[in-house]
Amino acid sequence: MTLTQISNLFNAIVQDYVDMGFYHYGWTSDINTNTQNNFTRGTGRGKLFPALHMDFPNETVLIVNKDVRSTARVVLIFTETQGYNSDGNSSDPRSLVELHTELKRLAIAVLNEFNRLARQFTGRDALGLTKTPITFTYDANQNNQRLVRLFCNIELFYLDDCPTFVSDIPSLDPPFNSLPPSTNDYELE
């Protein structure tokens, strides 16, 4: 499993979920940029909400004997517009607490589906949420679209792809061909 595959899985879930309108991976500040790997339902009208944004993750990678095990700490941001519908045709009278409640419902549905699909992957494609609880943080009145947001902090465990590179140090030209390497600094010679 790779980071691209994880993002693509969230993208596919959003595309298939009729209650969601937009997926974005990358910097939160670039949410207005139409980059590759984004999904916008009905692309002629721009971003539609509710939306899911996957921020850049932090990873812990353990490499042991060409086996790579990764844990990614991911922030998923579910967003909805406040006071208006993103289709541009009507207002939305729901209160902040109602919008936050709806975003939590969407987040749980998306994460539940992610877990369901992840359980199907085995071997090098193994993927899943770790045993740590998901943390939800709410805010509102953000960005120029007056967004209501729900931040979901999750941890994903997966087996990452391992390159098959094997170095052949003895075949290099001297002085680079010795193991262990010389104590001399090659850059200074």
Secondary structure in CASP SS format (residue, H / E / C, confidence):
PFRMAT SS
TARGET T0000
AUTHOR 0000-0000-0000
METHOD secondary structure of the structure
MODEL  1
M C 1.00
T C 1.00
L H 1.00
T H 1.00
Q H 1.00
I H 1.00
S H 1.00
N H 1.00
L H 1.00
F H 1.00
N H 1.00
A H 1.00
I H 1.00
V H 1.00
Q H 1.00
D H 1.00
Y C 1.00
V C 1.00
D C 1.00
M C 1.00
G C 1.00
F E 1.00
Y E 1.00
H E 1.00
Y E 1.00
G C 1.00
W C 1.00
T H 1.00
S H 1.00
D H 1.00
I C 1.00
N C 1.00
T C 1.00
N C 1.00
T C 1.00
Q C 1.00
N C 1.00
N C 1.00
F E 1.00
T E 1.00
R C 1.00
G C 1.00
T H 1.00
G H 1.00
R H 1.00
G C 1.00
K C 1.00
L C 1.00
F C 1.00
P C 1.00
A E 1.00
L E 1.00
H E 1.00
M E 1.00
D C 1.00
F C 1.00
P C 1.00
N E 1.00
E E 1.00
T E 1.00
V E 1.00
L E 1.00
I E 1.00
V E 1.00
N C 1.00
K C 1.00
D E 1.00
V E 1.00
R E 1.00
S E 1.00
T E 1.00
A E 1.00
R E 1.00
V E 1.00
V E 1.00
L E 1.00
I E 1.00
F E 1.00
T E 1.00
E E 1.00
T E 1.00
Q C 1.00
G C 1.00
Y E 1.00
N C 1.00
S C 1.00
D C 1.00
G C 1.00
N C 1.00
S C 1.00
S E 1.00
D C 1.00
P C 1.00
R C 1.00
S C 1.00
L H 1.00
V H 1.00
E H 1.00
L H 1.00
H H 1.00
T H 1.00
E H 1.00
L H 1.00
K H 1.00
R H 1.00
L H 1.00
A H 1.00
I H 1.00
A H 1.00
V H 1.00
L H 1.00
N H 1.00
E H 1.00
F H 1.00
N H 1.00
R H 1.00
L H 1.00
A H 1.00
R C 1.00
Q C 1.00
F C 1.00
T C 1.00
G H 1.00
R H 1.00
D H 1.00
A C 1.00
L E 1.00
G E 1.00
L E 1.00
T C 1.00
K C 1.00
T C 1.00
P C 1.00
I C 1.00
T E 1.00
F E 1.00
T E 1.00
Y E 1.00
D E 1.00
A E 1.00
N E 1.00
Q E 1.00
N C 1.00
N C 1.00
Q C 1.00
R C 1.00
L E 1.00
V E 1.00
R E 1.00
L E 1.00
F E 1.00
C E 1.00
N E 1.00
I E 1.00
E E 1.00
L E 1.00
F E 1.00
Y E 1.00
L E 1.00
D E 1.00
D C 1.00
C C 1.00
P C 1.00
T C 1.00
F C 1.00
V C 1.00
S C 1.00
D C 1.00
I H 1.00
P H 1.00
S H 1.00
L C 1.00
D C 1.00
P C 1.00
P C 1.00
F C 1.00
N C 1.00
S C 1.00
L C 1.00
P C 1.00
P C 1.00
S C 1.00
T C 1.00
N C 1.00
D C 1.00
Y H 1.00
E H 1.00
L H 1.00
E C 1.00
END
